[in-house]
Amino acid sequence: MRGLSGRLATGLTATALCLVAPTLALAEGRKGEPTLFLVTEPNPPVNFLDPLNGQLIGLATDKVRLIMQDAGISHDISIMPWPDAVAAVDQRPDACIFLMNLTDERRPNYQWVAPLMEGGWALFAPLGFQRRISGPADLTGLRIAVQAGGALEKHLREITRDVPNVTLVTAEGAAEIGNIFNGRADLYAGGAWAAPYQARQVDMPVRMVMRLTRSTGALACNKKVPAAMVTRMQKALDAIIADGRAGAVERRYSTPGSWGGWGLDRRPNP
């Protein structure tokens, strides 16, 4: 999801990050309807290539497959860098992209199927962290590990401008969540879903101590995709939320702030 910090590449090789990896359609489309071209980006655990078999999986991907199956829509899914994915959905009349944050600015530009999942930024701590964090004022004297130069660092600097003795421990690329376990930082700032996944990769438990922002991730379709198809996708999403299948997918990959997350040594349950 765009806006989440730390575009994690754990389990993805440099080649895979640039790969356009189509997956076969899982639903037979209705006569006269186009096969939808669905695009996403590498962003574990939301969307990523299974390092064991190279298949595209993830909590958003799995939900999208359920939606297409229930809606009876023929589709192909490809994973590619975010700028290429955005260009594809903007240029192709048969394309949809996920996960895109639904914002007031973007709302008029696409047809939306939402909410696919809730994301945002949060602060995480080791399980033994005892201090109660209920707002920025409670961050006094703490060191926070965060990716350097990104929107999340900028947000943290804004909300702690008047909070004394807050230190941002910055790192290029994905900030090391291990910093909160090796004495360099007290808290880690990252994506609500991505950070627990990253912690799982280094075999370190974390818990969410403060939610910084919330965002609604959605499936966004080119405005020329037939409206009837978008309506069926929305009804299918509503159905998998209502009957618990969407929640089951989220539990498969753990939940934001929880210990766990699907790692390279663990397959999600079917």
ABEGO torsion letter per residue (X at the ends): XBGBBGBBABGBBAAAAABBBBBBBABBBBBGBBBBBBBBBBBOAABBBBAAAGBBBEAAAAAAAAAAAAAGBBBBBBBBBAAAAAAAAAABAABBBOBBBBBAAAAAABBBBOBABBBEBBBBBBAABABBBABAAAABGBBBBBBBGBAAAAAAAAAAAABBGBBBBBBBEBBBAAAAAAGABABBBBBAAAAAAAAAAAGBBBBBABBABBBBBBBBBBAABBAAAAAAAAAAAAAAAAAGAAAAAAAAAEBBGBBEEBBAABBBBX
